[in-house]
Amino acid sequence: MQISNNKILITGGASGIGFGLAERFIAEGNQVIICGRRQDALEEAAKKLPSVIIKQCDLEDENQRIALYDWVAKEHGDLNVLVNNAGIQNWMNIEDSDFFSKAKKEIKINVEAPIQLITLFQGLNSLNTVINVTSGLAFSPLTTVPVYCATKAFFHSFTLSLRYLLSNTPIEVIEIIPPALNTDLGGKGLHDMWEPVSAFIESVFKQLEEGKQSISHGFSVKMSEAGQETLQGIFNQMNPKS
């Protein structure tokens, strides 16, 4: 994709990786729209990025996804890049009483939402790029976040199929595969020991400039390129038996 002169929608753009992408895309000369569940978080992001356009949307709700598309089609019909970044991560055990309700929420936001948005946004004649943010955990799960890992494995597989299915169209499909980063994903403080988002964003844009369609960084490089034996070793390392 071209790095500048785009109009871009980033879901979950008020914090973490989404905010990092928005900040860098704006610096590269793009017009950026971010959406998210919390209006206060969006307004806080807009204070830091005065040119950003904000739109409240709870992607768990199918009707709000449709409303988001209708708003973009009406107000920003020249939008050409969709970034499916929004996602939630629940640390939980199969024995938890609320396991299934949390699982349903993760599936709606991490799987159903991006699929529906991709389906809807194909209706924009201007759309030429879809960027899906998956995870290194798509390749080997961390069992403390079992449903999150499964949703990212699904989304990785879907992205590979989507790239093939759209190969004869003007739409390019790019996958960004983050490692663990210092964000609030899953809860405050859980990822404080990991690399800052800024270093990851720098790596992402270097690879975008190189024209890569599969973008990984740090530990996610090892995960995405590993064979089954290596992945089994990674699984055992991440999930030691008590």
Buried (B, 14 or more C-beta within 10 A) or exposed (E): BEEEEBBBBBBBBBBBBBBBBBBBBBEBEBBBBBBBBEEEBBEBBBEEBEEBBBBBBBBBBEEBBEEBBEBBBEEBEEBBBBBBBBBBBBBBEEEEEEBEEBBEBBBBBBBBBBBBBBEBBBEBEBBBBBBBBBBBBBBBBBEBBBBBBBBBBBBBEBBBEBBEEBEEEEBBBBBBBBBBBBBEBBEEEBBEEBBEBEBBBBBBBEBBEEEBBBBBBBBBBBBBEBEEEBBEEBBEEEEEEE
